[in-house]
Amino acid sequence: MTAITKATIDFSDPTIQANPIPVYERLRAEAPIMWNGSAQGWLVSRYDDVVGLFNDPRMSSQRVDATFRPLPQDVQDELTPLKTVLLSRMLLSDPPRHTRLRSLVTKPFSAKASQGRRERIQAFCDSFIDQVVERGGMDVMRDFAAPLPSWTIADTLGIPIENQEQFTQWAHDQVRVYDRPGTAHDRVVVMRQGQRAMLEMRAYMEGIIEDRRRDPQDDLLTMLVRAEAEGDRLSDDELIAMVVALLVGGNNSTAHAIGNSVLTFIRHPEARNRLMREPDLIRPAIEEVLRFESPVQATSRVATAEIEIGGKIVQPGDNVSLLIGSANRDPVQFPDADMFQLDRHPNRHLTFAHGAHFCLGSALARNVTQIATLTLLQRCPNIQLAADTAEWAEGFSFRSLKTLPVTFG
């Protein structure tokens, strides 16, 4: 490859998706701030720079317009319903709107509230393992990592799931909206699939939300319906966007984290054996998994003013990709960054972002991943890979296994 400062990096390349670490190393060393022609945006790869931009008020999270701008105008018009919902999302908003939305929903998503759900999460984990343990093996992604967060989040919200596979598909189609397929045609197809999934999920949710208004229950959805701060409440669009974001983002990212965690411990038997001897290490262990094999590889911001970063000038309107996966392997912040250390401390990874946009659902995601990983390893102590290589799903922003076949020994 030519000097990386003059290269165009295609993150849709399956080789890079399977192992982006060498690319990250070269970026941090040779071009920590780089314009990437294939994505028409900047790549930022060093930890300190990523943290700085997470906290820079000149970097906007309202990147919906930038997502739709490359599409033909007739397609943009067709996708107006999808854009409307995305514009209502807290994750894609800036202060003061972001501050207002977060103040309304902080309590239902608190660590204390999530901690109280651990018994229910444990019950779901055991139920899924009960279904497969006698088989002698399973596909971790299909049989465990993907369905578990769907059931857990739906149970937390108080949403019945008659067709769990449908929810998983809705979530998958919507999360791909944030990735960048290689061709313009692929991009249009992905966006149309995302809108169709969003409209179907929205129609389903509208009826359930109305039921909660008439008949409140002891669940998260009722708490969101009733959420109030200084007389303010969520609008219908904001409420639906919040629920859809939790179902989509929480489902996908937690499923990715569980799969990545299981694979990491299978590949690091010494760490797995130590965890079995010292199960109380599960909390720092999962933090290290989230750093070492981050389910979120990148997020983006849009510059609202001219910004100088590392000698490069970012212009207003430029898209900036914050490479979380690279920042989490930056040896300046993490000594021996390419080593998996079960009890690494400190471990200030950026998988859940940083600053005002720190992930609201992080406590729930951590609880589910901790319980799922420890339960599976304890109940299936001889778990091992059924194939020599792992198959990674398409897409760059989120790092996820497509399949993970294992045997129980």
Secondary structure, DSSP 8 states (H G I E B T S, - for coil): ---GGG----TT-HHHHH--HHHHHHHHHH-SEEEETTTTEEEE-SHHHHHHHHT-TTEES--HHHHHTTS-HHHHHHTHHHHHHHHT-GGG--TTHHHHHHHHHTGGG-HHHHHTTHHHHHHHHHHHHHHHGGGTEEEHIIIIITHHHHHHHHHHHT---S-HHHHHHHHHHHHGGGS--SSHHHHHHHHHHHHHHHHHHHHHHHHHHHHHHHS--SSHHHHHHH-EETTEE--HHHHHHHHHHIIIIIHHHHHHHHHHHHHHHHH-HHHHHHHHH-GGGHHHHHHHHHHHT-SB--EEEEESS-EEETTEEE-TT-EEEE-HHHHTT-TTTSTTTTS--TT-SS----TT--GGG--TTHHHHHHHHHHHHHHHHHH-TT-EESSSS-EE-S-SSB--EEE-EEE--
